[in-house]
Amino acid sequence: MSKVCQITGKKAMIGNNVSHSKRRTKRKFNVNLFEKKFYWVEQDCWIALTISAAGLRIINRKGLNQAIKKAGEDGFLRLEEVKILN
């Protein structure tokens, strides 16, 4: 599973751990990702997406079909990557 949100395109960021003595060591800020199943009414099927919490809020606000369409236009999601469950 790739650590990239399929709706928003968010991925891990690189930063520094800063100790009390101000020594800096590299660290990774991971995205809050989880795999969620949705019923896609327009295609009449269940799909599984790897999405972040922000991606879930976008789906709740705009709807699944609109969010998938926008993610496809932005290049974050290809329909071949969508896991269709039956």
N, C-alpha and C positions, 0 to 999 in steps of 0.2 A: 504494500500500500504506500503510495507516494504521499508525502506530507505536504500536500497542496490542496486548498479548498477548491472544489470543482465549480462553485458558484462565484466566489469573489476573487479567486486567484491568490489568496494570501498564502505565504509560505514562511518558513523560519527565518528569523533575523539573527545577525551576529552582533555581539556586544561584549562588554567587559564586566567581569566580577571585580569590584573594587573593595579591597580590604580596608580595615581601620587605618593601616599605615599607608594607604593609597597605592598599594601594589595592584597592578592590573593584569588579569589573566583572561583569556578568551572564553566566552560561553555562548550558548545558543538559546534564543528565545523561541520556543516552539509555539505553534498555533493550537488553539483549542479545537481539535478535529475529532469527529466521530462519524461513524457510518450509520446512515438513517434510511429507512425505507419509506417511499412515498407512493401513493396511487396516482398515476398520471391519467386523468380523465380523458384527455384528448386522444391518447393512444390506447386507452383501455387496457393498461397493464401496470404492474408494480415495478418500480425501479429502485435501485440502491445507489445513493450518492455519498461521497465523502465530503462533508461540509463542515464549516466552522460555525460557531455560535452566531456570528454576524451574517453568515449565509442563510442560516435558519430564519433569522429575523427578516431578511429580504424575501424569502419564500412566503413567510406569513403575511408580509405587507403587499407584495405584488402578485402573488400566486405562482404556482409551480411552472406553468407553461411560459409565462412572461419571464421568469427568472432564468429558465433554461435557454430561452431564445436570446436573452441579453448576454448570458455567459458564452453562448456559441458565437455571437457577434464579436465579443471581446477576445475570443481565443482561449478561454479558460476551460471550455468543455467541448469535446467532440462527441457526437452521438455514438461513435464506436466504443467510447470509454464507458458509456452508461451501462450498468449491469442490469439487464432486464430479468425480473423474477416472474416465474409463472407457477 
